[in-house]
Amino acid sequence: MSTLFVPFHRLNEVSGKKLDLSAWAQAFVINMLMRIVGMLLRITIIVLGLVFLILTVVVGAAFFLVWLAAPLFVVTLVGFALTFLAIG
């Protein structure tokens, strides 16, 4: 959680050694903006990772069920073919 609010690419502004209120305010605003950008990018990447993880699990489960049902499907098709050959 502590790295969530680290500035984006560690971009930050230093106000200098003199006591200049406008330079300090400018550095503060730039540093806060870079922290917000870094936080938004990190949250976006985390959410996208979770979405793709869930998507992978769902698609994997669907393929697994198809893989389990495939032999039953083949046996059913062979049974229908034999039935139609016996009738015709």
C-alpha positions in Angstrom: 0.0 0.0 0.0 2.9 2.4 0.6 4.0 2.2 -3.0 0.6 3.0 -4.4 1.1 6.8 -3.8 4.7 7.0 -5.0 5.1 9.6 -7.8 4.8 8.4 -11.4 8.3 7.4 -12.5 9.6 9.1 -9.4 9.0 12.5 -11.1 9.0 15.2 -8.4 9.8 18.9 -8.1 12.1 20.4 -5.6 11.2 23.9 -4.3 14.7 25.0 -3.5 16.4 26.1 -0.4 15.0 29.6 -0.2 11.7 30.3 1.5 9.7 31.1 -1.7 6.0 30.4 -1.2 5.1 30.3 -4.9 7.9 27.9 -5.7 6.9 25.7 -2.7 3.2 25.7 -3.8 4.2 24.9 -7.4 6.4 22.0 -6.3 3.6 20.8 -4.0 1.0 20.8 -6.8 3.3 19.1 -9.3 4.2 16.4 -6.7 0.6 15.8 -5.8 -0.3 15.5 -9.5 2.5 13.0 -10.1 1.3 11.0 -7.1 -2.2 11.0 -8.4 -1.1 9.9 -11.9 1.1 7.2 -10.4 -1.8 6.0 -8.2 -4.3 5.9 -11.2 -1.9 4.0 -13.4 -1.1 1.5 -10.7 -4.9 1.0 -9.9 -5.6 0.6 -13.6 -3.0 -2.0 -14.1 -4.2 -3.9 -11.0 -7.8 -3.9 -12.2 -6.8 -4.9 -15.7 -4.8 -7.8 -14.3 -7.7 -9.0 -12.2 -10.1 -8.8 -15.2 -7.7 -10.8 -17.3 -7.2 -13.3 -14.5 -11.0 -13.8 -14.1 -11.4 -14.0 -17.8 -8.7 -16.7 -18.0 -10.3 -18.7 -15.3 -13.8 -18.6 -16.9 -12.5 -19.4 -20.4 -10.3 -22.2 -19.0 -13.2 -23.7 -17.1 -15.4 -23.6 -20.3 -12.7 -25.3 -22.3 -12.2 -27.9 -19.6 -16.0 -28.7 -19.6 -15.9 -29.0 -23.4 -12.9 -31.3 -23.1 -14.7 -33.5 -20.6 -17.9 -33.6 -22.7 -16.1 -34.3 -26.1 -15.9 -38.1 -25.7 -19.6 -38.3 -24.8 -20.4 -36.2 -27.8 -18.4 -38.6 -30.1 -20.1 -41.7 -28.6 -23.5 -40.0 -29.1 -22.7 -39.2 -32.8 -21.5 -42.8 -33.4 -24.7 -44.1 -31.8 -26.9 -41.9 -34.0 -25.0 -42.9 -37.1 -25.4 -46.6 -36.3 -29.1 -46.0 -35.6 -29.6 -44.3 -39.0 -27.7 -47.0 -40.8 -29.8 -49.7 -39.2 -33.0 -47.9 -40.2 -32.0 -47.0 -43.7 
